[in-house]
């Protein structure tokens, strides 16, 4: 069983309600389905529906993951997602008028000795930081990903894509209906000891990948990774700042060269 450390943080931005949610769960060795489960959801559906959807998705995913029958971690992730999506539909049906449009993005990551697995629906990014570079691992199910492909093919200009009114529209979400797009890793993504993993809601996209890379590489020793990222988002002072949630993890094998707070937390069993 591999050892991992993690950090989490949330900020409400300038929204009236916090519609993000997250959960971290250490998996029992007897399950033989990974060491650490990280789940993040970004809700939609208004004042009642958004927060309810994200909370349901995170907690249902964690409680379902260890009881669904499966032979592999990808199979377990896929079956858990199917169960959570069904529960979302059942919950929305309890009050169709108030919960109309209820749903969320969902990103679930399993860290195991052999590497990293994930399943995602929506636009919540999963990044790998490795040796000073940031790599997005999962697919973006927002319309901006289609626009980006069109830009790369010369079909539209980049400035037109940046102003497109539907660029942030989701093409897939957990709502109880059929899932239009699912990104499921079929095999482990091998990790190095110095790798850092970052899950985020799309409110973190106030920062570009260059800024995120610099923060993960050069943050102050008295700041946790999530504190540093959320402080940088706040510093932009965007008038319509979205909710932002970040979940960070890395292998405990990287501890000897890490800041004091990571060594302290690990020694106390905080991760």
ABEGO torsion letter per residue (X at the ends): XBBBBBBBBBBAEABABBABBBBBBBBBAAAGAEABBBBBBBBBGEAAAAAAAAAAAAAAAAAAAAABBBABAAAAAAAAAAAAAAAAAAAAAABAAAABGBEBBBBBBBBBAAEBBBBBBEABBBBBBBGGBBBBABBBABAAAAAAAAAAAGABBAAAAAABAAAABBABBBAGBBBABBBBBABBBBBBAABBBBBBBAAAAABBAAAAAAAAAABBAABBAAAAAAAAAAAAGBAABBBBBBBBBBBAAAAAABBAAAAAAAAAGAX
